[in-house]
Amino acid sequence: MSKRHLIVGLGNPGKEYQFTRHNFGFLVVSKLAEQYKIKFVRSSKYQGFLGHGNIEGEDVFLLLPQTYMNCSGVSIRSVVADKKIERQSILVVYDDFHIDFGSLRIRNKGSAGGHNGLTSIIEKLMTQEFSRLRLGVGAPKGRKSAADFVLSDFSVIEKKQLNTQIQNAVDCCAVFLKEGISQAMAIFNKRNKNEEV
């Protein structure tokens, strides 16, 4: 039997946050669930929406924590412990304003890079050794703070491209599961090399 995987989309609960940049991870993992016909069930035990199914022949749990971004690690730790998921089988999907909108980066470990959701996960799992898929949302312009920027909606132009970017990230998740992190990095990290990584 294949090992279990966990793919987590980061975001904030509530309709007011649904289509903000900070909820990009939610949007991608929700689309992943839809594409592979995996249903989410709200779980008070895991403080989130949890789905379980088969993606590309792999046994996968999908999680949307409902703890708010800054406490994402609490939800993830409970699923990891209960379902006995190994660290290398975790993929966290989240927004990153260090990367241009339309690009993504996947890597097998790393620091939080100033992202509060990642900070919480690293603290609760007590390791940086888990894979992450960073979704570019571009940098704040003018005097807008990073916090205000990520909690704002996508621009009109970005919204027109959003479905394409979500599908690209879903495809990356599928490659991660089917062929592994190295192959996913080789395919999806080639774009826009002039960006900050």
N, C-alpha and C positions, 0 to 999 in steps of 0.2 A: 504494500500500500504506500502511496506517495505521502510525503510529509505534508503537514498542514502549513498554510500560509495565512498571513493577515495583511490586508491592505486597508489603510486608514486614510480617510479624507478629513482634513482639518477645516474648521469653520466655527461659526457661532449660531446657536439656535435662534429661532424667531424670524418671522416674515420680514422684519425691517432689515435684516442682514442677508437675506436670501441670495441676492444677486450682487453683493459687494465683492470687491477684489479679495477680501480676506476669506471669503467662502468659496474660492476657486476649487479647493480640495474637495469640498462637499459636492460641487457640481460634477467634477470628474468621476468620483467614486459612485455617485448616484447614476450617472450614465453607464458606468461599467456594470452596475447591477442590472440596469434595464436591458443592456445589450445581451447579457448572459442569463437573463430571466431569473435573477436572484431577488427574493423578497426580503425587505427589511422588517424586523420586528422590534418595537420599542422595548428596551430592557432596563428596568430600574436597577437590577443587579450590576449591569455593566455601565450604567449611566450613559446610554447611547442607543442608537439604532444599529442592530446587528443582523447581518445576513450570512447565509451559509450555502455554498453550492460548488459547482464545478466550472472552472475556467481553463480552457485549453488543456483539459485532462488533469488539472491539479485541484486538490481539495483546498478551498479558499473560504476564509471568513472576511467579510467586509464590515467595516465599522465607521460610523459617523458619531463621534462623541458629542454629547449634549451638555457638557460641563462648562461651556464657554472656552474659548481658545486657550486662555492662560492656565487652565487646569486639565488640558487634554490628556496628560500623562496618567491621571487617576483612572480614567476609563480604559485606556490602553493597557495599563498594568494589570487590571482585573481580568481582561480577556486573555492576555498572554499567560497569566498564571493558571487560569482555569482550563484553558484549552491546550495548555502545554505546547506553546508555539516557541520555536527557537528564534533567537535574535536575528539570525541571517535570513529568516523567512518572513521578516516584517518589511513592509514598504509603506512609508508615510508620504502622503501627497498633500502639498501645501503651496501657498502663494509666496512669491519672492520678488521684492521690488528692486533687487540688484540685477535683475535680468529683464531684458526688453520684453514687452508683450508680444506673444507669438513664438517665443522660444521656451525651451525647457532644458533642464539638466537632471540627470539621474546619477547618483553615486552611492557607494556602499557604506559610507560612514562620514563623519564630520561633526563640526561644532554646530551650535545653534545659530550662529551668524546673526544674533540679535532678534531672532524670531521667538516670541514668547511661547508659542505652542511647542516648538522644538525644545526650548529650555525646560518646560514641564516634563516632556517625554524623557529627555536625558536624565533628569533628576529622579523620576520615578522608576525608570528601568535601570538606572545606575550604570549606563553605558552609552557611548556614541556609536556603537557597532550595530547599526541597523540601516537599511537602505532608505533613501529618500528621493522623491521626485519633486523637484522645485519648478513651479509654474511661474513664468515671467509675467509680471503685471506692470512693469515699467516703473520709473522713479517719479516721486512727487515733483511737481513744477511750482515755481515761485516760492511763496512763503508757507505753503501748506506743509504741515508736519507729516511724518511717515505714518503716525497713528491715524490721523484724519484721512489720509490718502487711502490706506488699505480698507478703511471702513466706509469709503464712498463707493458709489455704483461705477460700473464700467462706463466708459464714454460711449457716445452714439456710434462712433467708428468701430470701437472695440467690440461692441455688442453684435455688429454685423459679422465679425470674424470669430465670435466666441464659440459657436458650435464646431467650427473647424479645429480650433485649438483644443477644445474638450475632447474631440475624437482622436486627435493626435496623441494626447496624454493617455487615453484609454488604450490605444494601440501599444503605447510604451509599456503600460501595465501588463498587457497580454504577453508581450515579448519577455518581460521580466519573469513571468510565471513559467512560460513554455521553454525559454532558452537560457534564462539566467541573467544576472546583473551585467556580466561582461559584454554579452551580446547587445543588451539594451543600451549600454553606454556607447558601444561602437556605432550603433545605428542613430541614436537620438541626440548624442552630444556633439555632433559634427557641425551643427548650424550656428551661424553668427559668432564665429570664434573671437571677434573683436570685443565681445562683451566681457564685463567683469564676471569672473567665476569664483 
